[in-house]
Amino acid sequence: MPIKAARLRDAYGTILESRWPRKRTIDQSLLRYVEGIIKEVKSRGDSALIELTAMFDGVKIDAKQISVKREEIKEAYSMVGCEQISAIEAAKERVERVERAALSRVSFKYEDEDGVKVSREYRPIRSVGCYIPGGLAAYPSTVIMTVVPAKVAGVRRVVVCTPPRKDGRIHPLTLVAADICGADEIYRVGGAQAIAALAYGTETISPVEKIVGPGNRYVLAAKRIVSCDVPIDHPAGPSEIMILADDSANPRYVALDMVSQAEHGADSLAALVTTSADLAEEVANILTRMVGDLSGRDVVKESLERNGLILVADDMDEAIDFVNEFAPEHLEIIARNACEISRKIWSSGIVLIGHTTPVSLSDYCLGTNHVIPTGGYGLVYQPLSVLDFIRCLNIVECSEEAMKKLSASAIVLAECEGLPNHALALKERLRDWVEKR
């Protein structure tokens, strides 16, 4: 049996011990190993990228091949079906609409009765690097989720780094998606060495101002190391789904959604938290029967056996408290009063309501972003969005009347903080203003 049900109250503390903020460290040997890779790229540039690509990806490239040329992108279109191109375009358009709606609500103008005018405007980051996992598989959806918000924000230079396949080429779906979404540069480099190149630059790759995108534990470690010099989006480790359900849930759909996340890899987490012992048992039985017939069953089976959870709560309040402490990447709520329950959730990366809003749909076509914090970091981080690619700027104008009225308080605060010249700058203006009158 892939998963056995357990009482939530018996497993509560043990499960949370592996989550942030209780778990605050990363494997130190991994960090040292990745630091070595980053130092190599910083000191030797392209030559290090070439050697590391041969070592880790088994692909020999030269300096001219690091950058993907326009001819290769054009060729990729001939290797991708029309339905696939249409699907990429449709997903891109929906993400664009959602991100533009978010951006339209960033700016504001305000004027109070004293004559102080405050406006907030946004400015895009000038350059960003988008890491796209690759190699054996293609993830055009991750291209959409990282590149499109950056382009909507107005980022002038959007760079894509992705590892090559064994034949030395980039998967055509990745190239087509990057082209459709408007990536400005594409590089045939993956892993920790790609993060180092984006952060510090090489002869071929100019450094960027921010790095976003998911990856394996080496990529995650590299992002953490370079984050002291270059901002990143958020920690994004193995994929997670948690389903919060009562006895109204369809056990087969619950099992299918757990399996859909488990196929991401053996480190992925799939969990059911329910108030119904009967549902827990049914889902466990369905998973046991289902796993043997699945495509990719070995990965799914290992994932469920290592990280699968079926937890039975005494009541919905206990279940909600646990979900909020766990902070799952994806949360499906399949229960009576699901919308009311969702208003009590404050930590999940995304909340999906009902059987008609599964994770597998939100990953691609709902316009929401699937680059979401994992491992408990949803407590403090939010999903990637257009807001990650802008900085807000306050623009203020104060009338003479407002300055006269507000300066008294400002002078008191400046003097109590031991900054007499702050106060002087205001006093002199007030004196000039009075004399002018």
N, C-alpha and C positions, 0 to 999 in steps of 0.2 A: 504494500500500500504506500503510495507516494507521501501522503500526509495523514496523520492521526489527529483527531480533534482533541483539544485540551480546554480546561476551564481558564478563562481569562485571568481571574484573580490569582491563580496558581503560577501563571507564566509572566504576569505583568512586569515585575521588576527585572527579571532575567533578560527579557527581550529588549527592554529600553536601555540596558547597560551597553549594548552595542551601537547605540545611536548618539549623535551629537545632541546636546552638549555634554552628556555623560562621558562619551568617548571623544577625547580631544586630540589624540595623537594619530599620526600616520606612521607606517612601518619605517623606522629609521634607516634600515639597510636599503630599502627602496629609495628613500630620499637621497642617500649618499650616492647610490648608483646613478640616479637621474642627474644629480648635480655634476657628476663626472661627464655625462653626455653634454650638458649645457655648457660646461667649461670648454669642451672640445670645439663646439660650434662657435662660441664667443672668440676663441683664440685662432681657429683655423678656417672659419667661414665655410665656403663652398666645398673645399676639400674634405672637411669633416662630414658635411651632408652626404657627399658621394660615398665615403667609406661606410658611414652608418646605414645608408640605404642598402648597400650591398650586404652588410652584416645582418640587419634586422628583417629586411624585406626580400633578400635574395635576388636583388635586381641591380645590375650594373648600368649606371648612367654616367654621362659626363656633364660638365658645367653647362653646356648649351641645352641639355635636356631637362634641367631643373625647372625651367619655365615652360609651361604648356603653350604651344604656338597655335595661332588662329587656324591653321590648316588641320590640325588634329581635332579641334572643336568642330569644324565643318564636317569632317569625316564621321564624327560621332553621331551626327544627326542621321546619317544613312544607316546606322546600326541600331537605331531606336525606332520602335513602332509608333504609328500615328496616335494610337490610343494612349500610349505612355506620354507622348508630348502633350496631348490634350489634358491628361490628368495633372501633369506638372503645371501647366498654364492655369488650370482651374484652381488648384490649391494655392498657387502664387497669388492669384487675383483675390481669393477670399482672405488670405493673410494680409494683403495690402489694404483691403477695406477695413479690417478690424484695427490695424495699426494706424491708419489715417484717422479713424475715429478717435483713437486714444490721443494722438498728437494734437488734434483740434481742441482738446480740453486742457492743454498744458498752459497756454498763455492766458493772461488776464490783465485788466486795467482796473485800478482802484483809486478813488479820491475821497478823502475824508472831509469833515466839516471845517477842519483847520487849514485846508489848502495844501495838504501833502498828497502828492500824486505818486503812486507806485504802480509800475507795470512789470510784468514778468514775461520775458521772451526767451526762446530757446535758440541755441546754436548747436549745430551738429559737430560731433567729433570729426577730426580731419581724416583719420585713417583707422581701419579696424581689420584684424585678422580673424577669419572664420575657419576653425578646424573642423574638417569633415572626416569622420572615420571611413575607412575603405579597405583596400586589399582584397579579401575574398568576396566581400559583398559591396553593394552600392546603396547609398542612403540619400537619394535625391531630396527626400523630405527634409533632411537636416540642412541641406543647402538652402531650401526655401525658408526654413525657420530662422536661419542666421543671416543670410544675405538680404532678404526682403525687408526686414525691419530696419536694417542699416541704410538701405537705399531710400526707404520712405523717410527716414530721419534727415536725409541729405548728405550722408557721408560721401566725400569725394572719392576716396580710394578704399575699395573693399577687396581684400585679398583672401583667396581660398587656398588652403594647404590640405592635401589629401595624399595618403600613401599609394604607390603604384601597385598594380597586380603583378603576378610573376612574369608576365610578358613585358613588363616595363611600362605598360600603358595605364591610363586612368580609365576607370569604368565609363563607358559612353553615357550612361544615365546621369552620372555625376557631372560630366562635362556639359551635357545638354541643359541640365537644371541650372548649373552655374551661369551659362550663357543667357538663358531665358530670364533669370533673376537679376542679371546685370552685374555680375562680378567683374571687376576690372583687371585682376591678375589671378592666375591659377598656377600653383606650383606642385610639382611631382615629389612631394616630401611629406612624410608622416611621422608619427611618434613624438617622443620628447624632443628630438632634434628639430622638428618643425616648430614647436613652441619656442625653442631657443632662437631659431632664425627669425620668427615673427617679433620676438621681444628685442633682440639685439642686432639683427641684421647680418647679412653676409654680402659677398660681392654681387650676388644676383638678387637677393631679397632685401628690400629696404625695410627697416623696422616699422612697426605700427604703434598706435597710441593705446589700443585696447585689444584684448584677445578673448574670443568667445567660442563656444561650441563644446560638445561632449567628446569623450574619448575613453580609452582604457586607463588602467591604474598608472601607467607610465606617463600618459598625457596629463592626467589629473595631478600627479606629483609635480610634473614640470610646470604646470600652471600655478601651482601653489608656490613653487620656488621663485618664479619670475614675478609673482604678484607684488613683491616689494619694489619692483622697478616699473612694471607695466600693469595697469588695472586688468582684471579679468571679470567675467560675468558672475559665476558662482561655482561652488563644487558640484560636479555632476558625475556621480559614479554609476554603479549598476542600476538598471531600471527597476522600478517598483510599482506594484499595484496593491491597493487595499480596498476591499469591498465591504461596506457597512450595510448589513441587510437584516431584515426581520423575516418572519415566516411567509410573507407575501412574495418573496423573491423566487424566481424560476431557478432551480438548482442547476439545470443544464447550462443556462446562460452564465451563471456565476462561474461554473467550471470552465467554460469556454474562454471567459475573460481572464481567468487566472492562467490558463495555458498560453493565451496570446502574449502575456508578458514574460512567462517562463522561457519562451523560445528565444528571447534576446540573448541568453547565455546562462551558464551554470551559476553565475553570481547574482542573477536577477532574483527579486523577491516577489512572491505572490501570496497574498493573505486574505482571508475571510474573517471578519469579526461580525458575529451574529448573536442575536438574542434567542435564536431558535436552535435547540439541540437537534431537532429533526432535520432542519436544513443542513446543519453541519455534517451530520451523518450521510445525508443524501449526496452532498457535494463530494465528500471524501470517497464514497463508493463510485460515483460517476468518474472522478479523476482516475481511480484505479482501473476502471474498465476502458476509459478513453485513451490513456497514455500509450498503450501498446499499438494503437492503430494510427497514431499521428505521424505526420511528416516531421522529421527532426526529433523523433521520440527520445533519443538518447539524451539530448541536451535538455529537453523538457523534463524528463524523468529525474535527471540529476539535479536540476534547478529546484524542483518541487521537494525532492528528498532532503536537499541541503538547506533550503531557505523557505520552503512552503509553510504556511501557518493557517490553521483553522482554529479559531478561538471563540468560545461560547461565553458571552457576558451574562451577568445576572439581569441586567436591564439596559435600556438604551442610554441612560445617563452614564453608566460605567463604560459602555462602548465608546461614547463620544469623548469622554475624558481620555481614554486610551489613545484614540485616533489623534487627538490634539497633541498629546505628548509624543507620539510616534512621528508625526509630521510626514506622512507618505508623499511620495512624488505625485502619484495619481490616486484619487479617491473616488470610487463610485458609490453612490448612495442609492440602494435599491430597497426601499421601505415605504410604508405608509407615511404620509407627511414628510416626504423627502426634502421638499423645499424648506419647510420649517426646521428640519434637522440641519440643513446646510448653513443656516444662519448662525448655528452654534459652532461651526467649524472655523478655525482661524489660522491653521498652520499648514494645511495641505497645499501643494503646488497648484493643483487644479481639482475642482469638484465637479463631478459628472452626475447628472440626475437621471435615474431610471434606466431600464433595460434598453431604451432607444438611444442612449448616449454613451456607448461603450468607449473605452480607451482607444481601441483600434480605429474608431472613427475620428476621435479628437487628434490622434497622431498625425492625421493627414488633411482632413477636409473641412474642419469647422472654423478655421481662421484663427484658432488659439495656438499658442506656441508650445511645442513639445520639448523644448530645452528647459528643463525644470530642475530645481535643486533636489537632491536625494540625500539619503543617509541621515535625515533629521534636520538638515540645513533649511528646510522649508519653514522652520521656526523664525528665521531671520532674513532669508533671501526670498525673492520672488521669481516667477518665470521670466525668461528672456523676452524683451519687448522693445519697441521703438524707443522707450525711455532710457534703455541702456546705451543708446547711441547719441544722446544729446546731453547738453549741460544747460541748466537754467540760469538766466541772467536777470537780476533785479535792476530796474532803471527807476531812479527816484528824482523827483523835483519838489523842492520846498519853497513856498512863498515867503516873503519877508515877514508877513504877519505870523505865519506858522513858525518861522525860525524864532521870532521874539517870544512866542508863547511857549515853545518847547525847550528853548535853550536853558531856562532856569533849572529844569530837572537834569538836563545833560551836564551842566556845570557842576551840580552837586555830585553826581555820579563820578565824573572825571576826577574831582578833587578827592573824593573818598577812596578812589583807587590809586591815588598818588600820581596822577598824570596832570600836573598843573598847566602844561602847555596845550593839552586838549581844551581845558577850560579857557585858557587865554585866547585861543583861536575863535571861540564863541564870544567872549567878552568884548574883544576888539570890534567884531562885526556889530554887536549890539550898540557899542559906543558910536561907531560911525553912522549907524542907522538912525540913532537918536539925534546926532548932530545934523544930519542931512534933513531931518524933519524940522 
